Amino acid sequence: MLALAFMPLPGVSQAASRTNVLDEVEALLKEHGVAYDTNALYEAAALGALRSIDAGARFLSSNEVARMAGGPGVMIAGQGAVLPDAVARDETWELGIRYLRLNGIFADTGGIVTNALAQKTNDAGHGLIFDLRGAGGNDPAAVAIAAGAFVSESTNLFRVENMRGGVLQAYACSNGFRVEQPVIVLIDSGTCQAAEMLAAVLYRQPGIVLLGSRSAGDAFLRETIRFGPAGYVYIATRRMVPGDDLEFAWSGVTPHIEMDGGAVVSDLPAMPAPDSIRAPQPVVMIDVDPEAVSEDPEPEDLDSERVRQQQRLMNRVSLDATLGRAVNILIGLQALGEDERDATDDLNR
């Protein structure tokens, strides 16, 4: 149906066919006794036209817009939007590993992320897992601010273009607080829009490894625009392009370490959990207490405590293969001592 709606008819000029093709389709359906709904026919043709520009375009009713106003990545032209909390989880795990998961990149997310990281990430920490799986968002300025915590120097990060390729704004970041630990960034097919742009920016940064599955390939920033007396169109009005022209629209960002359907052979064997914690546990905030280790422990005591923390940590992530892989990498890097972040560079080459 949609193909017919935009296919020049034989013997008819393109200009005429653009105007009359729906009339021709209606005549054809009537001639062959095919039942159809006129409104549905015209709506399908209009939607096909929009999706030739943006595959994610759609029509929305006023009720749908009201329900979506608090969802990730939705902005209403001429109005604000009630945004969800940017940070889904912020936890410190065993062995000093930090876990930060985002819902998306929205207004003020950049400042929230950098402030959260600056509080305790570099204080005796041994790695950051930055989880962007399923994250979206629509604020390019916040991407630039958040990226400033990871990039090695001031640089042009990305630009925003209109849908004709005209540059609207270029984004850079300046050096400020910087994470000085190994960083594992988790992405998947749900990583899209502003969060996907952040992943693309971090892709070539030293000391950072992207892990998971290919991202959505959705480089667009969309708006909800009024269309007709009571409806809206949700459509891309801008697109983001990385400063190094790493193209990810349509194809997505491929991580340095790509999971195969969620299953992967771990770098280290999983530690058997003691009986007291054998059942999978929900992730909760656990701060490692330095007082738990005696002031002058014997080497075997330190080894035993480290094994116990590894056991708890592996049990914590036992139901998430991607997260388990990230933990295994950081445990392996910790064994390398002072060269943790430098060693991470070898993984993203």
N, C-alpha and C positions, 0 to 999 in steps of 0.2 A: 504493500500500500504506500509506504513512504517513498520507496524507490520510484514508483509511478508518479508520485506527486511532484518530483523534481526532474523527471526525465523529459527532455524535449520530444514532442510528438512528431512522428514522421510527417513531412510536408507542411509543418507549422513552424514559423519563426520562433526563435528562443524568446524574444520579447513577448510575443503573443502567448506562447505556451506558459510562461510564468503567470500570466494573468488568468488564462482560461483552463489550465490543466485540471483543476478541481472540478470544473463544470464537465470536462470531458470524462473524468473518472465517474462522476455521478451518472452521466448519460450511459456509460458502459455498464455500470451496476444495474441501472434500471432496465436496460435492454435485455440483460441476462437474468432478470428476476432475483438479483441478490439483495437481500435485506441489509440495510445499513442505517446508522444514526448520523444525521447530517452534522450535528454538533461534534460528535466524536471524530468524524472524518476531517473536519476543519481543524480541530484541536490537534489531531495527529500530524497533519501537515505543518502546522505552526511549530509543534514540538520538534519535528524533524528538521525544520530550518534552524532552530536554536541549537540542536544537538550536532549539527554540522559545524558549529563554532565551538561548542563546549559539550563534551559527552556527558558531563554531570549536570547539565541544565534540566530544569523541570518547572512545571507550573505548580503553584501553591495556592490554597485557599486562605482566607483570613484566619480561620481556625488553625490551620497547619502552621502558619507563620507565628501565631501566638504560642503554639506548643514548642516550636523550634527556637524561639527567641533566646532561650537559655542554653541552647546546645552549642557544641564546639564548632567554630568556624562560620557561624551564621551572623551576618550583619544586615540590618535593614536600612536601606538608603534613606537618609534624612532622619533617622532615629538612632538611639543607642540600643544596646543589647545587654541583657543581664547575663553575665558570663559565669561559667562554673569556676570553682577553685582551680588555679593553675597547677598546683602541686597535689598529686593524688596521694603520695606516700613519701615520707622523708625519715629514714631510719638509719641507725648505726648498728651494724651486726657484729658478730664475733670476728676476732682477728682484726678489728678496726676497719672493716669494709663498710663503706657508706653506700646506701641505696636511695636513689632519688628518682621517683617516677612522676611524669607530667601527664595531665589530661590534655594539654595543648598549649599553644603559644598565643596568648591574648594580651590585651592592653595591660601594662604593668607586670607582665610575666617576667620580663628580662630582669627588672630590679629585684623581684621576689626570688628568682633563681640565684642571682649573684649574691644576694644577701644571705640566703640559706647556705650557699657553698662557703662563703667567707667566714661563717660562724665557727665551723669546726672541721672542715674537710682536710685542711693541712695540719691539724693538730694530732700528731702521732697516728695518722691514718695510713692505710695500706691499700688504697685503691678506691675508685668510685665507679659504681654501676649506674649509668644514666639511662633510664628506661623511657624510650619514646614510642614504644609499641602502642598502636591504637591512638596516638596523639595527633591532633590536627591544629587548628587555630588560624587566625587571620591577621596577625599584627607583625608586619615586617620589621618595624622599629624594635619590637621586643626581641626578635631573632638576633638582631645586631648586638643588643645589650647582653643577651645571654651568651652569645658567642665570645664576647670579650673575656669571659672567664676561662676560655680554653685556647684561644689563638696565641701563637708565639710572638707575634709582633703586629703593630698597626698595619692594616691592610684593607684593600677593597674586598668586601665579602661577597656582595651580590647586588643586583639591580632589579628594580621593578619596572616592567614595561607595560604599555597598553597592548591591546590585542592586535595592533598593527605593527608592533615592534618598536614603537617610539619609547625612548627612555624617559620615565617619569621621575625616578629618583635612584641615586646610587647610595648604598649603605656601606659604611666602614665602621671600625671600632678602634678605640684607643686602649692602650695598655692600662690595666688597673689591677684588681685582684685576679690572680691566675691560679688555677688548680695545678699543683706541683706533684701530682700522683699519677699512676697509670689510670686511664679512663677507658671503660668498656661501654660503648653506646649500643643499646638494643633497639633494633628496628624490625618492622614486619610490614605486611601488606596493608595494614591499617594506618601506617605512618604517612601522613599526607599534609599538603598545604604548608603552613608555616613550620610545623615540626619537621617536615621532610626537607625544607630548605635548611634548617639548622643541621640536620644530618649531612646534607650535601656539603655544607661549609666545613664541618668537622672531619669529613672524609679524608682530607689530605693533611691534617694537622699532626705534627709529631706527638708521640705518646698517647695516641687515641686509636682504638680499634673498634670498628663497627662490626656487630655480630647479630645474626638472626637470618631474616629472609628479605628479599627485595621489597623496597617500599612501593607505595601506591603509584608513583609516576604521575602525581597530581600537583603540578607546579602553580596552580591557579589560585587567585584570590577572588572570591565570589561575593556578590551582593544580592539581596532580595529587593527587587524593584517592582513598584506597582505596575500592573498591566491590566487594562480594562477597568470597569467600574468596581469590581469586588475581588479581583485576583492579583497574584504576584507572579513574577518570574524570578527564579533563583539561577543566576548565570555568572560565569566568569567575566570580570571586567578588566582584570590585570593578571600578569604572570610574572613569576620570579625566575631570574637567571643567575646562577653562581658567577662570581667574579672571574673564575678560571674557565668559564664556559663549559664546565662539566654539565652535560645535558641530561636531565632526568625526567623531563616531561614525557609522558607516555610510557617510558621504559622503567623508571624508578631508579633508586640508588641501590646498587648491589653491594652488600657488606663485604668487608675483608674476609670474614669467616662466615660462610653461608651454611645455614643449617639445612639438613635434608629432611623436610617434613617434620621437623621438631626432634628428630632422633639424631644423636651424635655420639661418637665414642669419646668419653671424657679423657682429658689429659692425665688426670690422676684417678686411681680407683676410688669409688665412693666408700667412705668410712661406714662400717656397720654401726648403727645407732644403739646405744645401750637400751635396756628394757624400759627404763623410765621415760624415754623419749622416742620409742620406736614408731609410734603412730605419727603420721604427718601432722605437723603443727601449723596453724596460721602464722603469718609473718607479723611479728610485733616488734616494737622498739626495744632493743637490747643494747645498752651501753656497756662496753667492756670495762670492768672495774679493775684498775691497776692495783688496788689493795688486795685483790684476790691472790696475788703472787707474793710470796714471802720476800722480805727485804734482801735476803742472801740465799736465793734458792739454789739447790743443786741442779746440775745440768739435766739429770733425769727428771726432776720435778718440772722444769720448764718444758721438756719434751712431752711429758704427760699432760700438762695443761694445754699445750698447743693441740695435742691429739684430741682432747676433750672438746676444745672449741671447734676444731674441724668437724668432729662428729655432729655437734649441734648445728653447725652451719650447713653441712650437707643434708641433714634431715630437714632443715628449714626450706631448702629449695628443691626437695626431692620430686615434687610434682610438676616442676617447670624445667624442661630439658635445656631451654635456651639460658635461663638464669643459672642453672647448674653448670653449664659450660663456662659462663662468665666467672662464676665463683672459682672454678677449677683453674682458670687462667690466672686469676689474681693470687690464688694460693701458690701456684707455680712461680709467679714473679716474686712473691715475698721470699721465696727460698733463695733468690738471687741477691737479696740484700739491698745495698745502696743503689744498684743500677736498675731498679724496677722500671722507672719511666723510660730510660734508654732502651731497655729490653723490649718494651711495648712497641717501640718503633719498628723492630724487626718483624712484628706480626702484621703490620699494615703496609708492607711493601710487596 
